[in-house]
Amino acid sequence: MPGALRHLSYDFDGRAEQLLTAGDGPPGVLIVPPLFDEMNRMRRTLVLAMRALAGRGIASVLMDLPGANESLAPIEEQSLASWRAAVGAAAAQVGRQSAPICIASVRGGCLIDD
């Protein structure tokens, strides 16, 4: 099933942070989520987009930022700089599996997509 979701992780700051993947093969798109409460409202829309991409043969991955969603990292220890570093770590670890990936940032996620 091309739109089936799987849970993976990426290593950052000594923790395993969550990645939600859809599609077969190496991911072609890394999705950087919106920040804070917007992520709660956008998660379903992003998952539907991931499933649509998978239906077209494009695998994608949605990352959790440290301190957000399922992360065990304390939110009060996070900053834009640490989130930028986390995006870089996720992109590097996902990118090892394939050719360079596209990064799609949504709303506030654009602030940390260097």
C-alpha positions as CSV (number, residue, x, y, z in Angstrom):
1,M,0.0,0.0,0.0
2,P,1.8,3.2,-1.2
3,G,0.2,5.5,1.4
4,A,1.0,3.3,4.4
5,L,2.7,5.2,7.3
6,R,5.8,4.0,9.1
7,H,7.6,5.4,12.2
8,L,11.3,5.9,12.0
9,S,13.7,8.1,14.0
10,Y,16.7,10.4,13.5
11,D,19.4,11.0,16.1
12,F,19.8,14.5,17.5
13,D,21.4,15.7,20.7
14,G,21.6,12.2,22.2
15,R,17.9,11.4,21.6
16,A,16.0,9.6,18.9
17,E,13.4,12.0,17.5
18,Q,10.5,10.7,15.4
19,L,10.1,10.6,11.7
20,L,6.8,9.7,10.1
21,T,7.3,8.2,6.6
22,A,5.0,7.4,3.7
23,G,5.8,5.7,0.4
24,D,8.2,3.1,-0.7
25,G,11.9,3.6,-1.4
26,P,14.2,6.4,-0.3
27,P,12.4,9.6,0.7
28,G,12.2,12.4,-1.9
29,V,10.7,15.0,0.4
30,L,11.5,16.0,4.0
31,I,8.6,18.0,5.5
32,V,9.5,20.5,8.2
33,P,6.4,21.1,10.2
34,P,4.9,24.4,11.4
35,L,5.8,25.4,14.9
36,F,3.9,25.1,18.1
37,D,0.1,24.7,18.1
38,E,-0.1,25.1,14.3
39,M,1.5,21.6,14.0
40,N,-1.5,20.1,15.9
41,R,-3.9,21.7,13.4
42,M,-1.8,20.8,10.3
43,R,-0.8,17.2,11.0
44,R,-3.7,15.6,9.2
45,T,-3.3,17.8,6.2
46,L,0.4,17.0,6.0
47,V,-0.2,13.3,6.3
48,L,-2.8,13.5,3.5
49,A,-0.2,15.3,1.4
50,M,2.3,12.5,2.2
51,R,-0.1,9.8,1.1
52,A,-0.9,11.7,-2.1
53,L,2.8,11.9,-2.9
54,A,3.2,8.2,-2.1
55,G,0.4,7.5,-4.5
56,R,2.5,9.2,-7.2
57,G,5.6,7.2,-6.3
58,I,7.3,9.9,-4.2
59,A,8.2,8.8,-0.6
60,S,8.2,11.5,2.0
61,V,9.1,12.0,5.7
62,L,7.6,14.3,8.3
63,M,9.9,15.1,11.2
64,D,9.1,15.9,14.8
65,L,11.1,18.8,16.1
66,P,12.9,18.4,19.5
67,G,10.5,19.4,22.3
68,A,7.4,19.0,20.1
69,N,4.9,16.3,19.6
70,E,6.3,12.9,20.7
71,S,9.8,14.3,21.6
72,L,11.1,13.8,25.1
73,A,13.4,16.8,24.8
74,P,12.3,19.7,27.1
75,I,10.6,22.5,25.1
76,E,12.2,25.1,27.4
77,E,15.7,24.0,26.2
78,Q,14.8,24.5,22.5
79,S,15.6,27.5,20.3
80,L,15.5,28.4,16.6
81,A,19.2,27.5,16.4
82,S,18.7,24.0,18.0
83,W,15.7,23.4,15.7
84,R,17.8,24.5,12.7
85,A,20.4,22.0,13.7
86,A,17.8,19.3,14.1
87,V,16.5,19.9,10.6
88,G,20.1,19.6,9.3
89,A,20.5,16.3,11.3
90,A,17.3,14.8,9.9
91,A,18.1,15.9,6.4
92,A,21.6,14.4,6.6
93,Q,20.3,11.1,8.0
94,V,17.4,10.8,5.6
95,G,19.6,11.9,2.7
96,R,22.1,9.1,3.3
97,Q,19.5,6.7,1.9
98,S,19.1,8.5,-1.4
99,A,20.1,11.3,-3.7
100,P,19.6,14.8,-2.3
101,I,16.1,15.4,-1.0
102,C,13.6,18.3,-1.4
103,I,12.7,20.1,1.9
104,A,9.2,21.4,2.2
105,S,8.7,23.8,5.1
106,V,5.3,24.7,6.3
107,R,4.4,28.1,7.8
108,G,6.7,28.7,10.9
109,G,8.9,25.8,9.8
110,C,10.3,28.1,7.1
111,L,12.1,30.0,9.9
112,I,14.3,27.0,10.6
113,D,14.9,25.6,7.1
114,D,18.4,26.8,6.2
